[in-house]
Amino acid sequence: MAVVGAGAAGLVAAIFAASQGADVLLIERTADGGRKILISGGGRCNVLPSVPAPERFVTDSPAHLMRGMLKSWPLHEQRAFFERDLGIPLALEEASGKLFPQSNRARDVRDGLVALARDRGVRLQFDTLVTGIVASAPGFTLRTPAGEITAMRVILATGGLSVPATGSDGTGLRIAETFGHRMVETYPALTPLLGNPAAGHTALAGVSLNARLRAKSGRRAVETSGGFLFTHRGYSGPSVLDISHVVTRHPDVASGFSGAEASAKAASRTIRAQWSPLGVREWTARFDAPSASVASLLGRHVPARLAEQLMTEAGVPADRRTSSLRRSERTALIDKLTSYELPVIGDEGYKKAEVTGGGVALDAINQRTLESKRCPGLYLCGEILDAFGPIGGHNFAWAWATGRAAGLAATEPS
Ligand SMILES: Cc1cc2nc3c(=O)[nH]c(=O)nc-3n(C[C@H](O)[C@H](O)[C@H](O)COP(=O)(O)OP(=O)(O)OC[C@H]3O[C@@H](n4cnc5c(N)ncnc54)[C@H](O)[C@@H]3O)c2cc1C
């Protein structure tokens, strides 16, 4: 059996297939594999979340298929695999609910998976790019620049398009397409957003806070909350990354659309921010309380530099006291504090995206075995599939769960 791609999903698929006694060749284009694991979680690797969140996953495929695939390997069993089989104890980061290796070293996770694969008898072939796969009954022929490789079964775990420098540049997606699978158009997800320089937000670069963001994706309302960071080019942080797909899916508002269609698309990518836990009612009560400096009242709930910016944009003089706020100023300020329209003009794309949205549609594969419905003997797992989760270890949970399911199923007798 051949597994193509030694990333998170491919390594786990190979380990589980070999554990069932299969002869497994794991083919990887880079010199060492698992490069996304190495850069994950800021070099610490957020291996798993502590609490599952299937409802926060994004897919255009039937959602029950995604949930079934995710649930096939419950979190506590995934955690036990890392701690028991890999010998990598995980520690909970209380504030975020994320699980990291106790060592805080992503390298331990990558090296641990590679070592376990070798230990289970997986043969690893690095520096080998698979350029095409053809069904050659029986089995498959894999094309590489160095020649052809034959295998009775193939697991395609080549990832998506995000951070191509790690090895995932979409070759695998193109290969999947050649088999006639239904594909959902891909888009960068969990990627920072670009701000309009004219908004004057570059002066806020470095300011961070907890924010609540909301937008619409098609007919669905999307809401995220958590860390928000002003950057030199725009906006980042978990709350921004988690909502970025509403922008990346409607990238080009200006061209190709006009009238109602253009405004519907523009509305789709409008992100509104609430900068503190206080909503309209709570702010109104605070402005009604005994007189105080507006700047210092705001400064109790949002960073001072942001407070200053919001006051300027609302047309409120810096020395204004709450008792002398005009009604129009108060309304404008509360609007800026609770429903601020982020001046987003684009996104950082696949170069910075943590994952790829879209990919092979989940209804193109068997829900339990992850075997292609178009091509028996071909299995697909990981980011190549049409699903991604939020920041917090959920995307590795998807890669581990689908990798294991494909690895086990590919060893079942036909
Ligand atoms: C900066 C960053 C930080 C992240 N942090 C986290 C985190 O902390 N927690 C979390 O849950 N998720 C995180 N993610 C997301 C996570 O890394 C991915 O969801 C996960 O790696 C996907 O696994 P995969 O095996 O499907 O794909 P990949 O990890 O992309 O692996 C695909 C592999 O296939 C190889 N390959 C591709 N095409 C071919 C070919 N044609 N022939 C041979 N080999 C090929 C590639 O070289 C690569 O090794 C992060 C992502 C990024 C970019």
The ligand as an SDF file (V2000), in Angstrom:
LIG
                    3D

 53 58  0  0  0  0  0  0  0  0999 V2000
    1.3000   28.1400   10.4300 C   0  0  0  0  0  0  0  0  0  0  0  0
    0.3350   27.0430   10.7410 C   0  0  0  0  0  0  0  0  0  0  0  0
    0.0620   26.7260   12.0620 C   0  0  0  0  0  0  0  0  0  0  0  0
   -0.8720   25.7220   12.3620 C   0  0  0  0  0  0  0  0  0  0  0  0
   -1.0880   25.4200   13.6750 N   0  0  0  0  0  0  0  0  0  0  0  0
   -1.9940   24.4490   13.9760 C   0  0  0  0  0  0  0  0  0  0  0  0
   -2.1950   24.0500   15.3400 C   0  0  0  0  0  0  0  0  0  0  0  0
   -1.4750   24.4860   16.2460 O   0  0  0  0  0  0  0  0  0  0  0  0
   -3.1740   23.1330   15.5820 N   0  0  0  0  0  0  0  0  0  0  0  0
   -3.9380   22.5810   14.5750 C   0  0  0  0  0  0  0  0  0  0  0  0
   -4.8230   21.7700   14.8550 O   0  0  0  0  0  0  0  0  0  0  0  0
   -3.7200   22.8840   13.2730 N   0  0  0  0  0  0  0  0  0  0  0  0
   -2.7650   23.7990   12.9630 C   0  0  0  0  0  0  0  0  0  0  0  0
   -2.5180   24.0930   11.6430 N   0  0  0  0  0  0  0  0  0  0  0  0
   -3.2600   23.3430   10.6160 C   0  0  0  0  0  0  0  0  0  0  0  0
   -2.6210   21.9470   10.4180 C   0  0  0  0  0  0  0  0  0  0  0  0
   -1.2210   22.0970   10.2750 O   0  0  0  0  0  0  0  0  0  0  0  0
   -3.2260   21.2550    9.1850 C   0  0  0  0  0  0  0  0  0  0  0  0
   -4.6250   21.1850    9.3530 O   0  0  0  0  0  0  0  0  0  0  0  0
   -2.6620   19.8470    9.0180 C   0  0  0  0  0  0  0  0  0  0  0  0
   -1.2550   19.8840    8.9550 O   0  0  0  0  0  0  0  0  0  0  0  0
   -3.2160   19.1670    7.7580 C   0  0  0  0  0  0  0  0  0  0  0  0
   -2.6270   17.8970    7.6720 O   0  0  0  0  0  0  0  0  0  0  0  0
   -2.5060   17.1120    6.2780 P   0  0  0  0  0  0  0  0  0  0  0  0
   -1.6580   15.9280    6.5830 O   0  0  0  0  0  0  0  0  0  0  0  0
   -3.8300   16.9140    5.7070 O   0  0  0  0  0  0  0  0  0  0  0  0
   -1.7300   18.0970    5.3090 O   0  0  0  0  0  0  0  0  0  0  0  0
   -0.2260   18.6290    5.3840 P   0  0  0  0  0  0  0  0  0  0  0  0
    0.1970   18.7670    6.7920 O   0  0  0  0  0  0  0  0  0  0  0  0
   -0.1650   19.8150    4.5160 O   0  0  0  0  0  0  0  0  0  0  0  0
    0.6400   17.4500    4.7620 O   0  0  0  0  0  0  0  0  0  0  0  0
    0.6320   17.1330    3.4030 C   0  0  0  0  0  0  0  0  0  0  0  0
    1.9570   16.4580    3.0830 C   0  0  0  0  0  0  0  0  0  0  0  0
    1.8900   15.9280    1.7620 O   0  0  0  0  0  0  0  0  0  0  0  0
    3.0830   16.2430    1.0750 C   0  0  0  0  0  0  0  0  0  0  0  0
    2.7530   16.2880   -0.3520 N   0  0  0  0  0  0  0  0  0  0  0  0
    1.8990   17.1570   -0.9640 C   0  0  0  0  0  0  0  0  0  0  0  0
    1.7800   16.8620   -2.2560 N   0  0  0  0  0  0  0  0  0  0  0  0
    2.5830   15.7970   -2.4860 C   0  0  0  0  0  0  0  0  0  0  0  0
    2.8650   15.0370   -3.6540 C   0  0  0  0  0  0  0  0  0  0  0  0
    2.2950   15.3110   -4.8140 N   0  0  0  0  0  0  0  0  0  0  0  0
    3.7660   14.0220   -3.5530 N   0  0  0  0  0  0  0  0  0  0  0  0
    4.3430   13.7360   -2.3620 C   0  0  0  0  0  0  0  0  0  0  0  0
    4.0890   14.4100   -1.2220 N   0  0  0  0  0  0  0  0  0  0  0  0
    3.2120   15.4330   -1.2890 C   0  0  0  0  0  0  0  0  0  0  0  0
    3.5130   17.5790    1.6390 C   0  0  0  0  0  0  0  0  0  0  0  0
    4.8860   17.8170    1.4580 O   0  0  0  0  0  0  0  0  0  0  0  0
    3.1380   17.4250    3.1030 C   0  0  0  0  0  0  0  0  0  0  0  0
    4.1750   16.8500    3.8540 O   0  0  0  0  0  0  0  0  0  0  0  0
   -1.5610   25.0520   11.3210 C   0  0  0  0  0  0  0  0  0  0  0  0
   -1.2520   25.3450    9.9960 C   0  0  0  0  0  0  0  0  0  0  0  0
   -0.3010   26.3140    9.7020 C   0  0  0  0  0  0  0  0  0  0  0  0
    0.0210   26.5970    8.2650 C   0  0  0  0  0  0  0  0  0  0  0  0
  1  2  1  0
  2  3  1  0
  2 52  2  0
  3  4  2  0
  4  5  1  0
  4 50  1  0
  5  6  2  0
  6  7  1  0
  6 13  1  0
  7  8  2  0
  7  9  1  0
  9 10  1  0
 10 11  2  0
 10 12  1  0
 12 13  2  0
 13 14  1  0
 14 15  1  0
 14 50  1  0
 15 16  1  0
 16 17  1  0
 16 18  1  0
 18 19  1  0
 18 20  1  0
 20 21  1  0
 20 22  1  0
 22 23  1  0
 23 24  1  0
 24 25  2  0
 24 26  1  0
 24 27  1  0
 27 28  1  0
 28 29  2  0
 28 30  1  0
 28 31  1  0
 31 32  1  0
 32 33  1  0
 33 34  1  0
 33 48  1  0
 34 35  1  0
 35 36  1  0
 35 46  1  0
 36 37  1  0
 36 45  1  0
 37 38  2  0
 38 39  1  0
 39 40  1  0
 39 45  2  0
 40 41  1  0
 40 42  2  0
 42 43  1  0
 43 44  2  0
 44 45  1  0
 46 47  1  0
 46 48  1  0
 48 49  1  0
 50 51  2  0
 51 52  1  0
 52 53  1  0
M  END
$$$$
